[in-house]
């Protein structure tokens, strides 16, 4: 089974990936970390390349955390179509 995890390198995504290591894991996040157990990794800029992948399950963990200053860009638009 191929599992896509968005927010792959956040706290929840990195810990969940350890528990799901028996599956083929595909990580999707802003930046890749040096140490991870994902079989494949895509940044959000490479999202269209995912249409070529065989994804059976999506676990969506992307979120905005610890933004006390409201510093995130309010004008970010992500269009997803598959």
Beta strands, then each sheet from edge to edge (+ up, - down):
strand 1: 2-6
strand 2: 24-29
strand 3: 40-43
strand 4: 57-60
sheet 1: 3+ 2+ 1+ 4+
end
